Amino acid sequence: MISRRTGQIVLINSIQGKIGIPFRAAYAASKHAAVGFFDCLRAEMEEFDISVSTVNPTFICSYHRQPAPGSWEASIWKCKA
């Protein structure tokens, strides 16, 4: 990409790269680190006209059943049974 002076690099990350939620500190820290790395990479690749993007999708329902009412997960993961 550098020799061609064109290209695009995309990071598919997690919304936790931008915000944290309770009890997910280690996961959020790793996602914040990835976003920080790509921010630096974006600045370094600008002179070569290489586009560097980050995509941070919001929460995705992956439950097979609805969590119990009143649990902290129920307030975060808005899943339908």
C-alpha positions, 0 to 999 in steps of 0.5 A: 500500500505504501509503495502504491500510495493508496489503500484502506485499512479498516478495524472492526472493533466494539463500542466498548472501544469508545465507552465502558460498561460495568464488569468489563474493564479488561475487555474495554481496555483492550478495545480502547488500546486498539482504537488508540493504535489505529488513531496513531496508524491513521496519522502515520499513513496520511502522507501515503494517502492510505485511509485508516478507519475504525468501525465500532458497532453497538451492542449485539444480542447474542443471548439464546434467552432473555436475562433475568429481570433486574440483572445488570445485563438486562439493563445493557443487552436489550434482547427480545426473547 
